[in-house]
């Protein structure tokens, strides 16, 4: 007699991989996006300008996107889990070291290198692993995985602000380091690179028909990055990213400059997190039905329009409207990019290709927030920088629009 329990459907392990990737994005980007709460305390502590202090975030942002060009191929070859775990340990070590800094240059080295290298080691491998576990629901699964960024942005900056107010910025960094070590390091152990390692197929389907056809599926990294399709995606991401992370550094000081109380200003970052979480949950699934390239175009236009709202917002209510709308489309942009890469180039080298693509975001992140900080130091106004950020998203949308409609950008495999 067959035991009834053997007939019960098992939970597809791909969802555990999603959970591990969620923890990586929650901890990594949550810790990174707390920086806006630390900007003014660090300025006061070390007597630094807003531009030089903003460089701490820009350095970290450059590293965590640029390092994907190394961590992605390593994950394709050796597996995503060891890189994800190492990344979480690096974040914890960097935050702990930043808590003991005696000068801004030490914060640059500790936070910038620790968080930057840590997220860089973990993010692309974790997100790349998720792509292999799903086909039909790839956009939705990717959205869930990267929704950790939105939730981290919702919860971590207010937590950091409370810790700074109650115990000082040094103790706040110690607490964040403990979260990275325990939560990030523990849950990243769930990540696995490929469903074949568990005798499974994407989406929990029967493995036999997929196994024979998929072992060599996908384009070599060199062939992918030479294609017009990849170059168009790269150009779009590069142009967009000059402005996309500016709110994460400058929204709080912008709000404070317009008379918004410190506690409320920090909550605006949380509002970006609310919108971002909703965008990743909802828009990733919509992209599966609408078409992921069209969805990418929609996200870029949405970010541009939202940034234009920021340019005319001067009170807490209007800034909250901007933050939520911007968060929705920013979250969708982050969620849709990896599935677009997987759809375009296949799964064999997906982490490596995503890693190369994200170097474009690295350069934009390094230059954008820092340039805005120095522009503010010179003019005491954010208006021109915000308008240029909106224009950058519109230009990026135009490139993706050509990608969607021009047959010359179709990949020939």
N, C-alpha and C positions, 0 to 999 in steps of 0.2 A: 504494500500500500504506500503510495507516494505521500510524503509528509507535506502538509499544506503550506508550511512556511517557505518551502522552496519555490512556491508559485508567486510569492509576494514580489512585486517589482522592487529592485534595489535602486537606491539613489545613484544617478549617473555621477561618476567621480568628477566629471568636468565642472560640476557646480562647486565642488570643494576647491578645485583649482581657481575658480572665480573668487571664492572666499579668500584664498591666500593672496591673490592679486589685489583684492579689495583692501586687505590689511596693509600691503605694501604701499598702495597709493594713499590710503588714509594717513598712515604714519609719516611717510616720506614727505608728501606735499602738505599735509597738515602742519608738520613742524616747519617746513619752509615758509608757508604763508602766514605764520605767526610773526614774521619779521616786521610787518607794518606796526605791530604793537610794541616792538622793541626799538623802533627807529628814534623816537623822541628821547627815551631814556638813554640810549647809547650816545645821541648827540650831546645831551647834558653831561653825561659821565666823562666824555673824552673831549668836549669842546670842539666838535667836528661840524662841518657843513652838511647840509642835506644831501648834496651830490656825493661827497666822499662816503657818507654813511650808506647811501643807496647802493654803492658799489658792492657792499657785502652781499646783498641779495643777488645782484647781477652776476657776481662771480659764481655763486652757488648755482644759479639758474643756468649759466653757460656750461658748467661742468656736468650738471645732471642731464642735460640734453646732449652735449657733445660726447660724453662717455659711452652713449649707446652705440656708437660706431665700433667700440671695442667689446662692450658687454653683450651686444646682440649676437655677433658671430660666435662668441664664446658659448652663449646659451644654446645656439643651434648645434654646436658640436658636443658640449659637455653636459647640457641640461641647465634649466633655469633656476632650480632650487638653490644650489650652492651660491650662485651670484646674488639671489634675493636675500639669503640669510646674511651673507657678508655685507651687503648694502645696509641692512638694518643695524648691524653692529657698528659700521662706520658712522652712521647718523648719531647713534648713542654716544660714541666716543667724541665726535665733533662738538655736540651740544655740551657734553660734560667739560670739554676743554675750554669752550667759549665762556663757561661760567667762571673760569679762573683768569680770564684775560685782564691784563693791566694796561692795554692800549688798543686803539682801533685796529692796528695792523694785526694784532693777535686775534681779534674777532674775525678779521678777514681770513686768516689762515685756519682757525679752528672751525668756525661756522661755515665759511665758504668752502673749504676743502672737505670737511667732515660731511656736511649735509649734501654738498654738491657731488662728491664722489660716491656717497652712499646711495642717493637717489639714482645717480647715473648707473651704478652697478645693478640696481634692483628693478628699476621701472620697465625698461624695454624688455628684458627677459621675462618678467612676470606678465606683461600685456601680450607679448608675442606668444607665450605658452597658451594663453586663453584662445587665441585665434585657431589653433590646431584642434581644439576640442569641439568646435562647433562649425556648422555650415549654414543650415537654415536659420538658426537663431544667433548668428555670429554678431550682428549689430547689437542685439539685446544683451548678450553675454558680455561683450566688450563694454557696453554702457554700464552694466552692473559692476564690472571690475574697476572701471575708472571712476565710478560714483564715489569711491573712497576719497578722491580728491575734493569733490564737492562737500561731502560730509566733514572731512577734515578741515576744510575752509570754514565750515559753519561752526564747528565746535572748538577747534584748537585756538584761534585768535582770542575769543572771549575768555577761554581758560587761561591763556597766557597773560591777558590783561589783568584778570583777577589775581593771578599769582604775583605779577609784578607789583600791583597795588598793595598786596598783603605782605609779601616777603622780599621784594626786590627782584631785579632782572636776573641776578646771578642764580638765585634759588629757583626761579622759573625755568631757567635752562636745565638745571639738574632734574627737575620733575619731568620735563619733556624728554630728557635722555632716558629716564627710567621707562617711560611709555614706549619709546622706540625699542628698547632692549627687550622688554617683556612681551608686549603685544606684537610688535613688528617681527622680532626675531622668532617668536613662537609660531605665529600663524603662517609665516612664509614657508614653514616646513611642509605645508599642504601642497605646494606648487609642484607639478610634474610636467614634463616637457611634451609628452606625446601620448595620445590614447592607446597607441599600439603597445606601449609598455605594460598596459593592463589588459591586453587582449581585447580592446574595445575599438569602436569607430566613433567618428564625430557624431554628436547629438544623441549618443546612446544607441545608434543603429547596430544591426548585425555586422560583425567585422569582416566576414569573408569577402564580399564583393569589393569592399573599399580597400582591403589590405593589398590586393594584387595590383591595384591601379595607382596607388598613391605614394609608393615609396620614393619615387623619383619625381613626383609632381612638383613643379615650380621652376622658376627662372633663377639662374646663377646671379649672384650679387652684382658682378661686373656687367653682365648683360642688362640687368634691371636698371642700374644707375646710368647707363648710356642711352636709355630709351627716351624718346620725346615725352612719353607719359610721365616718367619719373621726374624729368627735368621741369615739367610744368608744375607738378606737385611740389617740388623743392622750391621753385620760385615763389609759389603762392604762400607756402609756410614761412619762407624767409621774410617776405614783405609784411605779412600779417603780424609776425611775432615781434616786430619793432614796437608795436603798440599793445599787444594782447596782454602783457603782464604788467603794464603800467598801473592799472588800478590796484593790484595787489600790494604795491609799494606806496603809492601816493594817494590813494583814496582817503585814508585816515588823516594824513596831514592836510589834504585839501579840505576835508570837512571841518577840521579844527580851525583852519584859516578863515572859514566862513561862519564861525561862531557855534559850531556843533560841539556839544559836550564830549569829553574824551570817551566816556562809557558808551555813548550812542554812536560815536564815530567808529569805534571798534566793532560794534554790532553790524555796521554796514558791510564789513568783510563777511560776516556771517550771512548777510542777505545774499551776497554773491554765492555763498555756499548753498543756501536754500535753492536758488535758481539753478545752480550748477547740478545739484543732486537731481532735481526734477528733470533737467535737460538730459542727463545721462540715462536716467531710468526710462523716460518716455521717448526721446528723440532717437535713441539707438534702435528701439523696436520699430519706430515709424520708418527709419531708414531702410530696414529690411524689406518693407513693403513699397516704399516710395522709390527706392533706388539710392544707393549710398553716395554716388557722385552728386546727384541732385540735392540730396540732404546736405552734403558738404557745402555746396553753393549757398543753400539757404542759411546755414550757420554763419558763414562769413558775412553775408548781407545783414543778418540779424545783429552780429557784433558791431558792425559799422554804424547801424542806426542807433543802437543802444549807446555807443560812445558819443554820438552826436547829442543824445539826451544829457549825458554828463556835462557837456560843454555849457549848457544853459541851466544847470541845477545848482542852486545856492542854499538850499535848506535841507533838513534831515528827511523830510517826506519825499521830495523830488529825487534826492540822492538814493533813497531806498528803492524807489521805482527803477532808477537806472541800475542799481546793483542786482535786483532780481532779474530784470530782462537780460542784462549782460550775462549774468550767471547761466541762464537757460541756454543761450546760444554758445557761450564759451564751453559749457559742459558738453553740448552736442558736438561741437568741433573736435574736442579731445576724444570723444567716444567713437566718432565716425572715421577718423583718420586711419587707425590700424586696420579695420575691416576693408577700407578702400585699397590699402596696400595688399592685403591678403587676396582680395578679389582680382587685383591687377597682376600679381606676380606669383601667386601660389604659396604653399606652406613650407617648402623645403628650406628656404633661407629667409623666412619672414622676419625673424628677429633682427638679422643682419641688415635687411633692407630698411626696416623701420628705424634702426639705429642710424644709418646713413641719412635718412630723411630728417631725423630729429637734429642733426647738426645744423640745419637751417634755423630751427627754433633756438638753438644754442646761441648763435650769433645775434639774433634779434633780441634775445633776453639779456645778453651781455651789454648791448649798446642802448636799448630802449629806456629802461627805468633809470639808468645812470645819467643818460643824456637829458632826460626830463628833470632829474634832480638838479643838475648843473644849470639847465635853462631857468629853473625856478630861482636858483641862487642869483642869477644875473638879472632877471626881470621881475621877480616876486609875483609871477602869474603862471598859471597852468593852462590858460586858454588855448594858445597856439599849439602846444604840445598835444592837447587832447584832440583838437581838430585834425592834426596830422596823423594821430593814431586812427581816427575814423577813416581818413583817406586811405591809409595803408590797408585796412580791411576791405574797403571797396575795391582797391586795385587787386588784392588777392582774389576777391570774388570774380573779377573780370577774367582772370587767368583760368580759374576753375570752370567758368562759363564756356570758354573756348575748349577746354578739355572735354566737357560734356557733349559738345556739338560737332567737333571737328574729327573726322574719321582718321586724319593723319596721326592722331594721338592714340589710336587703338593699338594695343600691343600685339605684335606678330610673334607667336610662340613657335 
